[in-house]
Amino acid sequence: MSELKYQVNEKGYYGEFGGAYIPEMLYPNIDELRSEYLKIIGDPAFRTEFDQLLKDYVGRPTPLYEAKRLSDKYGAQIFLKREDLCHTGAHKVNNTIGQILLAQRLGKQKIIAETGAGQHGVATATVCALMGMECIVYMGKVDMERQRPNVERMKILGAKVVPATSGSQTLKDATNEAMRHWINNPSDTHYIIGSVVGPHPYPDMVARFQSVISEEMRIQLSEKTGSPRPDYIIACVGGGSNAAGAFYHYLDEPDVKLVAVEASGMGVSSGKSAATTKLGRSGVLHGSKTLLMQTEDGQVVEPYSISAGLDYPGIGPMHAHLFASGRGIFLDVTDEDAMQAGIELSRLEGIIPAIETAHALAVFDRLPLTSSDVVVVNLSGRGDKDLDTYIKWGKY
Ligand SMILES: *Cc1c(COP(=O)(O)O)cnc(C)c1O
């Protein structure tokens, strides 16, 4: 094998991005994780239990579906990796299953998590119920009002949802509260972060748990096309976990083009956007050095997207490196174009996608596709949770 240029290095960096920029009080927790995670994940007994749960509880492997009518329309062979068929409706549960098994092996009794729209909170509350562990989810007070059904789902599952009332009362404030809780309860609590963000080893750990997506893709593509390698893989990027999972086993195979799609909201220069690579600069966010949207003096800019899961002011360090190195192709899609692409998939294939995912479905005509190209779109989630947004948008 040639050198792995796009994987994390032993210091926790992807190129110049990554690392662990954390308050001293968190060193013991992060140090414990860093020294244990590879050993635990590499243990065959861990892998057996993880694989069994992914199969029987989550419903893996998820199908790789050839979307014939979509393929006809765009003149390429387009496959959909059906993460929308996972239990709880999206890829996020792959990571929460992995992390709760890891927490058990670290001897932790309690789980904390942060959530924005509530999707990661629900995936965390789900695995805590499964394992009989105590679960506290921090959520901005404003987000709790906007995402009532997910708050109730978490409560039904037995989780305690704690409102974050500082700042703008959204995701970053919830993250701060979760960090504070962890500092005060280091020995009995594991913090489940929901994307490939946060201090090392989180981005790598989450990417490894999500990498089952591209592991399955290689086998399924070989069966369906005769080669494990597609020409393009397309995924939406909030923090970047579904994209990291879909790209993972192709990172160092440069003939596979990796397309990351960010949300530009009302337009890149509208002031209401979440297109980090277009608007961001290098800085430290949630414990890692990465690209983030910030003011001249380094204040984090409040992001905007119609999809709550892409409404994040940064991207994970792996993606910052894919962008800076030119390995990844970064595109951005507005609310309007994403909504249209969501309706298009519904009409052509009978699949209503999550609005996050719809962003990834809006870029076919921006790529120089030919009829021999094999394209895989990571269908990160289903649209049930977004019905209200579709109804409000109304153009269908
Ligand atoms: C949360 C979410 C995302 C965005 O998160 P990533 O970490 O970037 O994958 C995308 N799609 C769906 C369906 C989600 O729930």
The ligand as a Gaussian input file, in Angstrom:
#p B3LYP/6-31G(d) Opt

LIG

0 1
 C      -27.161000      14.934000      11.021000
 C      -27.405000      14.632000       9.625000
 C      -26.515000      15.048000       8.606000
 C      -25.317000      15.912000       8.855000
 O      -24.351000      15.358000       9.698000
 P      -22.965000      14.814000       9.138000
 O      -22.165000      14.562000      10.363000
 O      -22.383000      15.858000       8.261000
 O      -23.264000      13.568000       8.400000
 C      -26.793000      14.680000       7.292000
 N      -27.886000      13.956000       6.984000
 C      -28.758000      13.535000       7.935000
 C      -29.953000      12.755000       7.509000
 C      -28.557000      13.867000       9.281000
 O      -29.425000      13.465000      10.213000

